[in-house]
Amino acid sequence: AQSVTQPDIHITVSEGASLELRCNYSYGATPYLFWYVQSPGQGLQLLLKYFSGDTLVQGIKGFEAEFKRSQSSFNLRKPSVHWSDAAEYFCAVGAPRNSGAGSYQLTFGKGTKLSVIP
Amino acid sequence: GAGVSQSPSNKVTEKGKDVELRCDPISGHTALYWYRQSLGQGLEFLIYFQGNSAPDKSGLPSDRFSAERTGGSVSTLTIQRTQQEDSAVYLCASSSPPRAWDSPLHFGNGTRLTVT
């Protein structure tokens, strides 16, 4: 079974500083990888996803993530953080289901809460 | 267009009572997921519906939990004889297979359940 580890429960950065949120996954084959963001009281919004091809993927809101197979990692980065980026971030790994063509089982990490100092 | 809609947004219930949580997926989405989000625990998969296939109930924590999806659209998650440990945010998501690459999950805002 697949699993996801987000080592950092809470990170605080100053506005304008760079950001890297760590994600490590466990899965036997090439996974689908996702980053979601959850603002307070809101559902989860997809930031970016990786399935195959270029290992550096660009997402919305200026985020990017790099898939490193050798390290089983999919870290999320942003060069300059804005106060509005304060939220909780979830990494997820998707494994194809046997039933339901094209659908997948999505397993989430426990999340990293990001605080931004003005 | 409309996103995934969940109701109620908040529910407070007494221990031992039954509750029903509703999810309206995005129109045309054939896959529907329920997750539970507890403080500091991330998202826990509960159940998955895909079209007319048998649902994947492997994540339901006990037989007090059940879910149905009527007409391939609206879903109801029912928790019987609620316990305090059931307090959490229950999130619904939908997607549109079969192309998994193009079908990320779209989440509702969740129902916050508090069992007193």
Contacts between the chains, C-beta under 8 A, distances in Angstrom:
chain1	res1	chain2	res2	distance
A	9	B	40	7.5
A	32	B	100	6.6
A	32	B	101	7.7
A	34	B	104	6.8
A	36	B	107	7.7
A	41	B	109	6.9
A	42	B	109	5.6
A	43	B	3	8.0
A	43	B	4	7.1
A	43	B	91	6.2
A	43	B	93	7.8
A	43	B	107	3.5
A	43	B	108	5.1
A	43	B	109	4.6
A	43	B	110	5.9
A	44	B	43	7.8
A	44	B	91	7.2
A	44	B	93	7.7
A	44	B	105	7.7
A	44	B	107	4.3
A	45	B	107	7.5
A	46	B	104	4.7
A	46	B	105	7.4
A	46	B	106	7.9
A	49	B	101	7.9
A	49	B	104	6.0
A	51	B	100	7.7
A	51	B	101	4.9
A	90	B	42	6.7
A	90	B	43	6.7
A	92	B	43	8.0
A	94	B	100	7.1
A	96	B	100	6.6
A	97	B	48	7.9
A	97	B	50	7.8
A	97	B	56	7.5
A	99	B	50	6.8
A	99	B	53	5.4
A	99	B	54	7.8
A	99	B	56	7.5
A	100	B	31	6.8
A	100	B	50	3.6
A	100	B	51	7.0
A	100	B	53	5.8
A	100	B	97	6.0
A	100	B	98	7.8
A	101	B	97	6.4
A	101	B	98	4.2
A	102	B	97	3.6
A	102	B	98	3.1
A	102	B	99	5.3
A	102	B	100	4.5
A	102	B	103	6.6
A	103	B	31	5.1
A	103	B	48	7.7
A	103	B	50	5.4
A	103	B	95	7.2
A	103	B	97	4.3
A	103	B	98	7.4
A	103	B	100	6.5
A	103	B	103	7.6
A	104	B	100	5.2
A	105	B	45	7.1
A	105	B	48	7.5
A	105	B	56	7.8
A	106	B	33	7.4
A	106	B	45	7.3
A	106	B	105	6.3
A	107	B	45	7.0
A	108	B	35	7.7
A	108	B	42	4.9
A	108	B	43	4.0
A	109	B	42	5.7
A	110	B	40	6.7
A	110	B	41	6.2
A	110	B	42	3.6
A	111	B	42	5.4
